Amino acid sequence: MQRGAIVDPGYGRVMKAARLLWPTLPLLACVALCVPAWALADPQLRPPQLIAGYAGPSHAELEHSGAVIGRIEVDNQDVFDLSDPRENRALFRLSNRLHVVTRPEVILQRVLFRSGDRYSHRVIEESERILRAERFLFDAEVVPLRYADGVVDLLITTRDVWSLNPGISIGRSGGKSTNGFEIEEQNLLGHGVGLSVSYKSGIDRDVRELRYIDRQLLATRWQALASYANNSDGHEWQAALERPFYSLDARWTGGARFALLDRIDPLYRLGEVDYRFRERARYVEAFGGRSRGLQAGRVNRWLWGVTLDHREFDPLPAALATDPLPEDRDLAYPWFGWEMVEDRFDKKRNHDQIERTEDVFVGTYLQARLGYSSTGLGADRNALIYQFAMNRGFEIGQRGTLTHSASLNGRWEHGGNADLLLTSTTRYYFEQTDRWLFFASANLAYGDALDLDHQLMLGGDNGLRGYPLNYQAGNKSARFTVEQRYFSKWYPFRLFHVGGAVFFDAGRTWGRDVLDTPNLGVLKDIGFGLRLGNSRSGHGSVIHVDVAFPLDGGSDIDKVQFLVETRREW
C-alpha cells in the first residue's frame, strides 16, 4: 500500500496559460535543453500492484450473488509518484512535501457507497465520475480488492494534482490581450475547499476578486459559494447555498442564490466598442425539488422556485440622447420545472483532454422550466418566462461519438416574443487511432426581439479564430469548425502532455443588430495550434497556442491572429 492509504472499517465524501506553478519551474529553466528519454514514457495513471492479485468474481457475478461491501481502502496518491524513478527527483520530492494530500475522509464523503451496502457496479462507476469531476484530483478508480464469503473489499485510488496555484496569466484572443495574477488553493489543507484571490486585466474591465467554495459543507452534501469582485467599473457579489441532486439516485434538492452587480457594459461594432452603458442588477432565487431516484435507467426530477430579477440601465455622462439604451427590467415570478436524465456514460481518452479519463454523456437529457412574472408580485410587466434544454449523445460504431445540445430561452409579453434565443450545437468525434482524432462541430443561434444588452456576436473569442473578438453581430448566426487533432506521447519533464491541431473555421451572422453592424457575409479562417495538457495543475485545463489566418473580412484586420488561452477542454 502506498503512502496515505487507510482502511475504513465501516465509515460510510480569454486565458490562464503559462501558469507558474511550483511543479512547472523546471520547464522554464530547461526549455533550451533536450528532453530526456524518461519524459517520453506512457503517462497514464496506473492502478496499484495489489489489483494484479485479485482473482475474485467479476462485476456482474458480484451483483448477481448479492455481495456486500466490506472494507473500503483509500489510496490517495500524491502529485508525483516517487516509486517511479522518472519522478523521484529533488524538485518533485519537494513538491510532494509542500503539498497537503487530500484527506481520505474527503474522498469517502464524496463516493456513493458505504460498508454494508450491496455491491453495485453502477454506483461504483458514478462514484468514479464524481471524484474525477473534482479539480484537485487528476483521476480516480474504484476496484474490487479481495472477496471472501459474500463480502467484497474495495480500493479507491486517486491521484492529487498541485492545488496551490500562485502565478501569472497571460492571454490573447481576437487581437486583444489579457493578463492577471492569482493565488488559488483548490484543496485547502486537503479538505477539498477552494479559496482564491485574483487580479485580471480583461477586455472589458479589470477585476480584483476574492472567491470561496466548499462543495461538501461541514461534511454534508450541501455546497456553499461566496465571491466579491471589486472591478475597475463597479463591483459584483455572489453567494449560494444549495444541496444539489448530487447523484442520479438523490431524492431532493434545495437552496438559494444571490447576486448583486454594478458595472459598465459595452456594445461592439466590428470588433470595437461603439457604446457603453451602466448596468445595475439584483438577482435572488430560492428553489427546491424532488425525485423518485433512478428507475429503469433514467431519472425524473420535479423542481419549483421563485426568482426576483431586477436590472436597471443608465447612460454614461458623455452619452448622446440618440444612443441605444436597454430597457429596465423588473421580473418577479414563481416557476415550475422538470428534468430527465438517462444513466448512460462512456469513458473516453484523448477527446477534449490529453491523457485524462473523460466521462462522455451518451444518453438523453431534457429540461423544461416555466414561470409567470406578474405585476401583482411587484414586477414591472406580466410575462411568461420559459426555458428548455436538451442534450443527446450517440455512439456511432466503435470509433465515433456524436453529441447534440439545444436550448430555448425567452419571454412572451405584450402579445409577442421578447429576448428569445434558440441555440443548437452538434459535435462529432472520430477516433482514427488512439493518437489521431477528427473533430467537427456546427453551432447555430436564432434570436428574436433580443434585449439590447444581449448582443449575438461572432469573432475570435467564440469560434472564428482568425478574426477580432466580437467582429460580427446580428440576431442569427452559424459557425462550422473542423479539426485534425494529434495527441502525442511526449510528456516533457512529467508536467505537460503535448498535442497539436490544424483547423478550419467558417461562420457568419445575419439579421439586424442594435448598432446596425455591417454584415460581411461568410467569414473563413485556417490555422494550426499547439496544445499543452497540464497534468499537475488543479485547473485541469488545456493551454491553447494558435496561429490563425483570416481568409475574408475587411482590410482593417490583421492577416495573422495569434491566440493564447486556457480552456477546460480542447
C-alpha positions as CSV (number, residue, x, y, z in Angstrom):
1,M,0.0,0.0,0.0
2,Q,1.4,3.4,-0.9
3,R,1.6,6.4,1.4
4,G,-1.7,7.8,2.5
5,A,-3.6,4.5,2.4
6,I,-6.1,4.0,5.2
7,V,-8.8,1.4,5.9
8,D,-12.4,2.4,6.5
9,P,-13.9,-0.3,8.8
10,G,-17.5,0.9,8.4
11,Y,-17.4,4.6,7.5
12,G,-19.8,5.5,5.3
13,R,-17.4,12.0,0.8
14,V,-9.6,34.6,-22.8
15,M,-6.8,32.6,-20.8
16,K,-4.8,31.4,-17.8
17,A,-1.9,30.0,-19.7
18,A,1.8,29.8,-18.6
19,R,0.7,29.5,-15.0
20,L,3.8,29.4,-12.9
21,L,3.2,26.5,-10.5
22,W,5.8,25.1,-8.2
23,P,6.0,21.8,-10.2
24,T,6.4,23.6,-13.5
25,L,9.5,25.6,-12.5
26,P,12.0,23.2,-14.2
27,L,10.3,23.7,-17.5
28,L,11.3,27.4,-17.5
29,A,14.8,26.5,-16.6
30,C,15.2,23.8,-19.2
31,V,13.4,25.0,-22.4
32,A,16.7,25.0,-24.3
33,L,17.7,21.5,-23.2
34,C,17.0,18.2,-24.9
35,V,14.1,16.3,-23.4
36,P,15.4,13.2,-21.7
37,A,14.2,9.8,-22.7
38,W,12.2,9.3,-19.5
39,A,10.0,12.2,-20.4
40,L,8.5,10.3,-23.4
41,A,7.0,7.4,-21.4
42,D,3.4,6.5,-21.3
43,P,1.8,8.9,-18.8
44,Q,-1.4,7.1,-17.9
45,L,-2.4,6.6,-14.2
46,R,-1.6,3.0,-13.2
47,P,-3.7,1.0,-10.8
48,P,-1.7,-0.2,-7.7
49,Q,0.0,-3.5,-7.8
50,L,-2.4,-5.0,-5.3
51,I,-5.1,-5.2,-8.1
52,A,-3.0,-7.7,-10.0
53,G,-3.6,-10.2,-7.3
54,Y,-7.4,-10.0,-7.4
55,A,-8.9,-13.2,-8.7
56,G,-12.5,-12.9,-7.4
57,P,-15.8,-12.7,-9.2
58,S,-16.5,-10.2,-12.0
59,H,-18.7,-7.1,-11.5
60,A,-21.7,-9.0,-12.9
61,E,-21.1,-12.0,-10.7
62,L,-20.7,-9.8,-7.6
63,E,-24.0,-8.2,-8.2
64,H,-25.8,-11.4,-9.1
65,S,-24.6,-13.1,-5.9
66,G,-25.7,-10.2,-3.7
67,A,-22.2,-9.5,-2.5
68,V,-21.9,-6.9,0.4
69,I,-19.2,-4.2,0.5
70,G,-16.8,-4.8,3.4
71,R,-13.7,-2.8,4.0
72,I,-13.1,0.4,1.9
73,E,-9.5,1.3,1.4
74,V,-8.4,4.7,0.2
75,D,-5.1,5.1,-1.7
76,N,-4.9,8.8,-2.1
77,Q,-1.7,9.3,-4.0
78,D,0.4,12.4,-4.0
79,V,1.2,14.7,-7.0
80,F,4.3,12.8,-8.0
81,D,4.8,9.1,-7.8
82,L,8.1,8.8,-6.0
83,S,8.1,5.0,-6.6
84,D,8.7,5.8,-10.3
85,P,12.4,6.7,-10.9
86,R,11.4,9.2,-13.5
87,E,9.5,11.2,-10.8
88,N,11.8,10.5,-7.9
89,R,13.7,13.8,-8.3
90,A,14.6,16.5,-5.9
91,L,12.2,19.2,-7.1
92,F,9.3,16.7,-7.3
93,R,10.1,15.4,-3.8
94,L,10.0,19.0,-2.6
95,S,6.7,19.5,-4.3
96,N,5.2,16.5,-2.5
97,R,6.4,17.6,0.8
98,L,4.9,21.1,0.3
99,H,1.6,19.7,-0.9
100,V,-1.1,18.5,1.6
101,V,-2.6,15.3,0.2
102,T,-6.4,15.1,0.0
103,R,-7.7,13.7,3.3
104,P,-9.1,10.2,3.0
105,E,-12.4,11.2,4.7
106,V,-12.8,13.8,1.9
107,I,-12.7,11.0,-0.7
108,L,-15.1,8.8,1.4
109,Q,-17.6,11.6,1.8
110,R,-17.9,12.0,-2.0
111,V,-18.5,8.4,-3.0
112,L,-22.0,6.9,-3.0
113,F,-21.3,3.6,-1.3
114,R,-20.6,2.6,2.3
115,S,-19.6,-0.6,4.1
116,G,-22.6,-2.9,4.4
117,D,-24.2,-1.8,1.1
118,R,-25.0,-4.3,-1.6
119,Y,-22.3,-4.2,-4.3
120,S,-23.5,-2.2,-7.4
121,H,-21.2,-1.6,-10.3
122,R,-23.4,1.3,-11.5
123,V,-22.9,3.1,-8.1
124,I,-19.1,2.4,-8.3
125,E,-18.9,4.0,-11.8
126,E,-21.0,7.0,-10.8
127,S,-18.7,7.5,-7.7
128,E,-15.7,7.5,-10.0
129,R,-17.3,10.2,-12.2
130,I,-18.0,12.3,-9.1
131,L,-14.4,12.0,-8.0
132,R,-13.0,12.8,-11.4
133,A,-15.1,15.9,-11.6
134,E,-13.1,17.4,-8.6
135,R,-10.5,19.8,-9.9
136,F,-8.0,18.8,-7.2
137,L,-7.9,15.1,-8.4
138,F,-6.3,14.0,-11.6
139,D,-8.1,10.7,-11.9
140,A,-10.0,8.2,-9.8
141,E,-10.6,4.5,-9.9
142,V,-12.6,2.1,-7.7
143,V,-11.9,-1.7,-8.0
144,P,-12.5,-4.9,-6.0
145,L,-9.6,-5.7,-3.9
146,R,-10.5,-9.1,-2.3
147,Y,-13.5,-11.3,-2.0
148,A,-14.5,-13.9,0.6
149,D,-17.7,-15.3,2.0
150,G,-20.0,-12.9,0.1
151,V,-18.1,-9.8,1.2
152,V,-16.0,-7.7,-1.3
153,D,-13.4,-5.2,-0.2
154,L,-12.9,-2.2,-2.4
155,L,-9.9,0.0,-3.1
156,I,-10.4,3.7,-4.1
157,T,-7.3,5.0,-5.9
158,T,-7.0,8.8,-6.6
159,R,-4.1,11.0,-7.7
160,D,-3.8,14.5,-6.4
161,V,-2.8,17.5,-8.5
162,W,-1.0,20.6,-7.3
163,S,-3.9,22.6,-5.9
164,L,-2.0,25.7,-4.8
165,N,-1.6,27.8,-7.9
166,P,0.3,31.0,-7.4
167,G,1.2,32.6,-10.7
168,I,0.6,35.0,-13.5
169,S,-1.7,34.5,-16.5
170,I,-1.5,36.0,-20.0
171,G,-3.8,35.6,-22.9
172,R,-4.6,36.8,-26.4
173,S,-7.7,36.3,-28.4
174,G,-9.3,38.2,-31.2
175,G,-6.4,40.7,-31.3
176,K,-6.9,41.7,-27.6
177,S,-4.6,40.7,-24.7
178,T,-5.3,39.9,-21.1
179,N,-3.1,39.4,-18.1
180,G,-3.5,38.8,-14.4
181,F,-2.2,37.4,-11.2
182,E,-3.8,34.8,-8.9
183,I,-3.2,32.9,-5.7
184,E,-5.6,30.0,-5.7
185,E,-5.9,27.0,-3.4
186,Q,-8.5,24.4,-4.6
187,N,-7.9,21.9,-1.8
188,L,-7.2,23.9,1.4
189,L,-5.3,21.7,3.8
190,G,-6.6,18.6,2.0
191,H,-10.2,19.4,2.8
192,G,-11.5,20.0,-0.7
193,V,-12.2,23.7,0.0
194,G,-11.4,26.3,-2.6
195,L,-10.1,29.8,-1.8
196,S,-8.6,32.3,-4.3
197,V,-7.5,35.9,-4.6
198,S,-7.0,37.2,-8.1
199,Y,-6.5,40.2,-10.3
200,K,-7.2,40.2,-14.0
201,S,-6.9,42.9,-16.6
202,G,-9.5,41.8,-19.1
203,I,-11.0,43.0,-22.3
204,D,-13.9,45.0,-20.8
205,R,-12.8,45.6,-17.2
206,D,-10.1,45.0,-14.6
207,V,-11.3,42.5,-11.9
208,R,-10.0,42.0,-8.4
209,E,-11.8,39.0,-6.9
210,L,-12.0,37.0,-3.7
211,R,-13.7,33.7,-4.0
212,Y,-14.6,30.8,-1.6
213,I,-16.3,27.5,-2.5
214,D,-17.0,24.3,-0.4
215,R,-18.7,21.5,-2.3
216,Q,-19.3,19.5,0.9
217,L,-20.1,22.0,3.6
218,L,-19.4,20.5,7.1
219,A,-19.0,17.0,5.6
220,T,-22.6,17.1,4.2
221,R,-24.0,17.2,0.6
222,W,-24.6,21.0,0.9
223,Q,-22.5,23.3,-1.1
224,A,-21.5,26.9,-0.3
225,L,-20.2,29.7,-2.6
226,A,-19.3,33.3,-1.9
227,S,-17.4,35.8,-4.0
228,Y,-16.7,39.5,-4.2
229,A,-15.2,41.3,-7.1
230,N,-14.0,45.0,-6.9
231,N,-13.8,46.0,-10.6
232,S,-12.5,49.0,-12.4
233,D,-16.1,49.9,-13.4
234,G,-18.1,48.7,-10.3
235,H,-18.4,45.6,-8.1
236,E,-20.1,42.2,-8.0
237,W,-21.3,40.0,-5.1
238,Q,-22.3,36.4,-5.4
239,A,-23.5,33.8,-2.8
240,A,-25.2,30.5,-2.9
241,L,-26.1,27.7,-0.5
242,E,-27.7,24.6,-2.0
243,R,-28.0,20.9,-1.8
244,P,-27.9,19.7,-5.4
245,F,-29.0,16.4,-6.9
246,Y,-25.5,15.1,-6.2
247,S,-26.2,11.7,-7.7
248,L,-28.6,10.1,-10.1
249,D,-30.4,8.5,-7.2
250,A,-30.6,11.6,-5.0
251,R,-34.1,12.3,-3.9
252,W,-34.3,16.0,-3.2
253,T,-32.6,19.4,-3.8
254,G,-33.0,22.9,-2.3
255,G,-31.2,26.1,-1.8
256,A,-30.9,29.8,-2.6
257,R,-28.7,32.0,-4.8
258,F,-28.0,35.7,-4.7
259,A,-26.1,38.1,-7.0
260,L,-25.6,41.9,-7.0
261,L,-23.6,43.7,-9.6
262,D,-22.8,47.3,-10.8
263,R,-20.7,47.6,-13.9
264,I,-20.3,49.2,-17.3
265,D,-21.2,47.0,-20.3
266,P,-20.1,47.6,-23.9
267,L,-21.8,47.2,-27.3
268,Y,-19.5,46.1,-30.1
269,R,-19.3,47.0,-33.7
270,L,-16.7,45.3,-36.0
271,G,-14.6,44.3,-33.0
272,E,-14.5,47.7,-31.4
273,V,-16.6,49.1,-28.5
274,D,-19.1,51.5,-30.0
275,Y,-21.2,52.4,-27.0
276,R,-21.2,51.8,-23.2
277,F,-23.8,52.0,-20.5
278,R,-24.1,51.2,-16.8
279,E,-25.9,48.1,-15.6
280,R,-27.2,47.6,-12.0
281,A,-28.6,44.2,-11.3
282,R,-30.0,42.2,-8.3
283,Y,-30.8,38.5,-8.6
284,V,-32.4,36.3,-5.9
285,E,-33.6,32.8,-6.3
286,A,-34.9,30.1,-3.9
287,F,-35.7,26.6,-5.2
288,G,-36.5,23.0,-4.3
289,G,-37.1,19.7,-6.0
290,R,-38.0,16.1,-5.6
291,S,-37.2,12.9,-7.4
292,R,-38.0,9.2,-7.0
293,G,-34.4,8.4,-8.0
294,L,-33.1,6.2,-10.7
295,Q,-35.8,4.0,-12.2
296,A,-35.3,1.8,-15.3
297,G,-32.1,3.6,-16.2
298,R,-33.5,7.1,-16.0
299,V,-34.3,9.9,-13.5
300,N,-37.3,12.2,-13.5
301,R,-37.0,15.3,-11.3
302,W,-39.6,17.9,-10.4
303,L,-38.4,21.4,-9.5
304,W,-40.0,24.6,-8.2
305,G,-38.9,28.0,-7.0
306,V,-39.3,31.8,-7.1
307,T,-37.0,34.3,-8.8
308,L,-36.5,38.0,-8.5
309,D,-34.5,39.5,-11.4
310,H,-34.1,43.3,-11.3
311,R,-32.0,45.2,-13.8
312,E,-31.5,49.0,-14.4
313,F,-29.6,50.6,-17.2
314,D,-28.3,54.2,-17.2
315,P,-26.4,56.2,-19.9
316,L,-22.9,57.4,-19.1
317,P,-22.3,61.1,-18.7
318,A,-20.9,61.5,-22.2
319,A,-23.8,59.6,-23.9
320,L,-26.0,61.2,-26.5
321,A,-29.8,61.2,-26.4
322,T,-29.8,59.1,-29.6
323,D,-27.5,56.4,-28.2
324,P,-29.2,53.0,-27.6
325,L,-30.0,52.0,-24.0
326,P,-31.6,48.7,-22.9
327,E,-35.0,48.9,-21.2
328,D,-35.1,48.4,-17.4
329,R,-36.5,45.0,-16.4
330,D,-38.0,44.0,-13.1
331,L,-39.2,40.4,-13.1
332,A,-40.7,38.5,-10.2
333,Y,-42.0,35.0,-10.9
334,P,-42.7,31.6,-9.4
335,W,-41.7,28.8,-11.6
336,F,-42.0,25.0,-12.0
337,G,-39.6,22.7,-13.9
338,W,-38.9,19.2,-14.9
339,E,-35.8,17.3,-16.0
340,M,-35.0,13.8,-17.1
341,V,-31.6,12.2,-17.2
342,E,-30.6,8.9,-18.6
343,D,-27.8,6.9,-16.9
344,R,-25.6,6.4,-20.0
345,F,-22.0,7.4,-19.9
346,D,-18.9,6.2,-21.7
347,K,-15.2,6.6,-20.7
348,K,-13.0,8.2,-23.4
349,R,-9.4,9.4,-23.6
350,N,-7.8,11.9,-25.9
351,H,-11.0,13.6,-27.0
352,D,-11.3,17.0,-25.3
353,Q,-8.5,16.4,-22.8
354,I,-5.0,15.0,-23.2
355,E,-4.3,11.7,-21.4
356,R,-7.1,12.1,-18.9
357,T,-10.2,9.9,-18.4
358,E,-13.2,11.8,-19.8
359,D,-16.7,10.8,-18.9
360,V,-18.8,11.4,-22.0
361,F,-22.6,11.5,-21.7
362,V,-24.2,9.3,-24.4
363,G,-27.8,9.4,-23.2
364,T,-30.7,11.8,-23.3
365,Y,-31.1,14.9,-21.0
366,L,-34.3,17.0,-21.1
367,Q,-35.1,20.1,-19.1
368,A,-38.1,22.4,-19.1
369,R,-39.0,25.4,-16.8
370,L,-42.0,27.8,-17.0
371,G,-42.7,30.8,-14.8
372,Y,-45.0,33.7,-14.8
373,S,-43.9,37.2,-13.9
374,S,-46.8,39.3,-12.6
375,T,-47.2,43.0,-11.6
376,G,-49.2,41.6,-8.7
377,L,-45.9,40.3,-7.3
378,G,-44.0,43.5,-7.8
379,A,-42.8,43.1,-11.4
380,D,-43.0,45.8,-14.0
381,R,-44.7,43.5,-16.5
382,N,-46.8,40.4,-17.0
383,A,-44.7,37.8,-18.9
384,L,-44.5,34.1,-19.4
385,I,-40.8,33.1,-18.9
386,Y,-39.7,29.8,-20.4
387,Q,-36.5,27.8,-20.6
388,F,-36.0,24.5,-22.4
389,A,-32.8,22.5,-22.9
390,M,-31.8,19.1,-24.2
391,N,-28.6,17.1,-24.7
392,R,-28.2,13.8,-26.6
393,G,-25.2,11.7,-27.1
394,F,-24.7,8.9,-29.6
395,E,-22.1,6.3,-30.1
396,I,-21.5,5.7,-33.9
397,G,-19.8,2.4,-34.4
398,Q,-16.8,1.6,-32.3
399,R,-14.9,4.8,-33.1
400,G,-17.4,7.6,-33.5
401,T,-19.2,9.8,-31.0
402,L,-21.9,12.4,-31.8
403,T,-23.3,14.9,-29.2
404,H,-26.1,17.4,-29.8
405,S,-27.4,20.1,-27.4
406,A,-30.0,22.7,-27.8
407,S,-31.7,25.4,-25.7
408,L,-34.6,27.8,-26.0
409,N,-35.0,30.8,-23.6
410,G,-37.2,33.8,-23.7
411,R,-40.3,35.6,-22.6
412,W,-43.8,36.1,-24.0
413,E,-45.1,39.5,-23.2
414,H,-47.3,42.1,-24.8
415,G,-48.6,39.5,-27.3
416,G,-45.2,38.6,-28.7
417,N,-41.7,37.2,-28.1
418,A,-39.1,39.0,-26.1
419,D,-35.4,38.1,-25.7
420,L,-36.0,34.8,-27.5
421,L,-32.7,32.9,-28.1
422,L,-32.6,29.4,-29.7
423,T,-29.2,27.7,-29.9
424,S,-28.0,24.4,-31.3
425,T,-24.6,22.7,-31.0
426,T,-23.5,19.5,-32.7
427,R,-20.1,17.9,-32.1
428,Y,-18.6,14.9,-33.8
429,Y,-15.6,12.9,-32.8
430,F,-14.0,10.1,-34.9
431,E,-11.1,8.1,-33.3
432,Q,-8.8,7.4,-36.3
433,T,-6.2,5.8,-33.9
434,D,-5.5,6.2,-30.2
435,R,-3.4,9.3,-31.1
436,W,-5.3,10.8,-34.0
437,L,-8.8,12.2,-33.8
438,F,-11.0,14.0,-36.4
439,F,-13.4,16.6,-34.9
440,A,-16.2,18.7,-36.4
441,S,-18.8,21.0,-34.9
442,A,-21.7,23.1,-36.0
443,N,-23.3,25.9,-34.0
444,L,-26.5,27.7,-34.8
445,A,-28.2,30.6,-33.0
446,Y,-31.5,32.3,-33.7
447,G,-32.6,35.4,-31.8
448,D,-35.9,37.3,-31.9
449,A,-36.6,40.7,-30.2
450,L,-33.4,40.3,-28.1
451,D,-32.9,42.7,-25.2
452,L,-30.3,45.3,-26.2
453,D,-27.9,44.1,-23.5
454,H,-27.8,40.7,-25.2
455,Q,-25.8,41.1,-28.4
456,L,-25.4,38.0,-30.5
457,M,-21.7,38.1,-31.5
458,L,-19.2,36.1,-33.6
459,G,-15.5,36.5,-33.6
460,G,-12.1,35.5,-32.3
461,D,-13.3,34.8,-28.8
462,N,-16.1,32.5,-29.8
463,G,-15.1,30.3,-32.7
464,L,-13.7,32.4,-35.6
465,R,-10.1,32.3,-34.5
466,G,-8.8,34.4,-37.4
467,Y,-10.8,37.5,-36.6
468,P,-11.1,40.2,-33.9
469,L,-13.3,39.4,-31.0
470,N,-17.0,40.4,-31.3
471,Y,-16.3,41.1,-35.0
472,Q,-19.8,40.4,-36.4
473,A,-23.2,40.9,-34.9
474,G,-26.8,40.1,-35.8
475,N,-29.8,38.3,-34.5
476,K,-28.8,35.0,-36.1
477,S,-25.5,33.2,-36.5
478,A,-24.0,30.0,-37.8
479,R,-20.5,28.5,-37.4
480,F,-18.8,25.4,-38.6
481,T,-15.4,24.0,-37.5
482,V,-13.3,21.0,-38.5
483,E,-10.1,20.0,-36.7
484,Q,-7.5,17.3,-37.1
485,R,-6.2,16.6,-33.6
486,Y,-3.0,14.8,-32.6
487,F,-2.2,13.6,-29.1
488,S,1.5,12.8,-28.7
489,K,3.2,10.6,-26.2
490,W,5.6,13.4,-25.4
491,Y,5.4,14.2,-21.7
492,P,8.2,16.7,-21.1
493,F,9.5,16.8,-17.5
494,R,6.5,14.8,-16.4
495,L,4.5,18.1,-16.4
496,F,2.7,18.6,-19.7
497,H,1.0,16.3,-22.2
498,V,1.6,17.7,-25.7
499,G,-0.8,17.7,-28.6
500,G,-1.5,19.7,-31.7
501,A,-4.2,20.6,-34.3
502,V,-4.8,22.0,-37.7
503,F,-8.2,23.7,-38.1
504,F,-10.7,25.4,-40.4
505,D,-13.4,27.7,-39.2
506,A,-16.3,29.3,-41.1
507,G,-19.2,31.3,-39.9
508,R,-21.5,34.3,-40.3
509,T,-24.2,36.4,-38.7
510,W,-27.2,37.9,-40.4
511,G,-30.2,39.9,-39.4
512,R,-30.1,43.4,-37.8
513,D,-28.4,44.1,-34.5
514,V,-28.9,47.2,-32.4
515,L,-25.8,49.0,-33.9
516,D,-26.5,48.1,-37.5
517,T,-23.2,46.4,-37.8
518,P,-22.2,45.9,-41.4
519,N,-22.5,42.3,-42.4
520,L,-19.5,40.8,-44.2
521,G,-21.1,37.5,-45.2
522,V,-19.4,34.2,-44.6
523,L,-16.0,34.5,-42.8
524,K,-13.4,31.8,-43.0
525,D,-10.0,31.1,-41.5
526,I,-7.4,28.3,-41.3
527,G,-4.7,27.7,-38.8
528,F,-2.7,25.4,-36.6
529,G,-2.0,25.2,-32.9
530,L,-0.2,23.6,-30.0
531,R,-2.0,22.0,-27.0
532,L,-0.5,21.6,-23.6
533,G,-2.5,19.5,-21.1
534,N,-1.3,20.4,-17.6
535,S,-1.4,17.1,-15.8
536,R,-0.2,18.5,-12.4
537,S,-2.3,21.6,-12.0
538,G,-5.7,21.8,-10.3
539,H,-7.1,23.7,-13.2
540,G,-7.2,20.5,-15.2
541,S,-7.0,22.7,-18.3
542,V,-5.6,22.7,-21.8
543,I,-3.4,25.5,-22.9
544,H,-4.0,26.6,-26.5
545,V,-1.4,28.4,-28.6
546,D,-2.9,29.0,-32.0
547,V,-1.9,30.8,-35.2
548,A,-4.9,31.6,-37.4
549,F,-5.1,33.2,-40.9
550,P,-8.3,35.0,-41.9
551,L,-9.5,34.3,-45.5
552,D,-12.1,37.1,-45.6
553,G,-13.1,40.2,-43.8
554,G,-12.1,43.8,-44.1
555,S,-8.7,45.3,-44.9
556,D,-8.5,46.7,-41.3
557,I,-7.9,43.3,-39.6
558,D,-4.5,41.6,-39.1
559,K,-3.6,39.0,-41.7
560,V,-2.3,36.7,-38.9
561,Q,-4.0,36.3,-35.5
562,F,-2.0,34.9,-32.6
563,L,-4.1,33.4,-29.8
564,V,-3.1,32.1,-26.3
565,E,-5.8,30.9,-23.9
566,T,-6.6,28.3,-21.4
567,R,-9.8,26.2,-21.6
568,R,-11.3,23.4,-19.5
569,E,-11.3,21.4,-22.7
570,W,-9.7,21.2,-26.1
